[in-house]
Amino acid sequence: MLVKDNFCVLRSDDTGNTHRGRKDTNEVVLTILNLSDCIHFLQNTSKDISRLPGYQDFIGKMKKMITFFSKSNYSVADLDKSRKDAGISKGLSKNIELIRDRVRSGKLQPKDKDVLNTLKNVGTYARFRSDMHEYMAILDPIARSLWALESPHTNAALCKE
């Protein structure tokens, strides 16, 4: 049975019917917050941040690295083995040092000169890592919020973790 005491927020897209439903419910149960279409606002914010000129070089390199791994079964297998041996979970940000070590040792050989230079050159690598950490520090809270808002089983504490 649905009981009003079990709900604190209504969230949906802004189509006519759902907008009206949120409004009507909020008029009857005054303690329920009407969050409108915050998910699309957060997604658009992420897109806008990703389009900023300061992140274009970093995002371009990330795309090239992802493309490299998506087209090389050997590289994925090598990275998976190395990652498991080192006890590192999946994720480019968690594995970037391992990837760099594999490239510098010649075990992984990206064909793209920009990716190769980024991983081998100390200066460009330091800049790439700095950009990656900055970008993730900005977008991680938005991603966590989106995850929590989209989940049917969530609470406010999950956005803070």
Secondary structure as UniProt FT lines:
FT   HELIX           4..6
FT   STRAND          9..10
FT   HELIX           16..28
FT   TURN            30..31
FT   STRAND          33..34
FT   TURN            36..37
FT   HELIX           38..50
FT   HELIX           53..70
FT   HELIX           73..86
FT   HELIX           92..104
FT   TURN            105..106
FT   HELIX           113..120
FT   HELIX           122..150
FT   HELIX           157..160
//
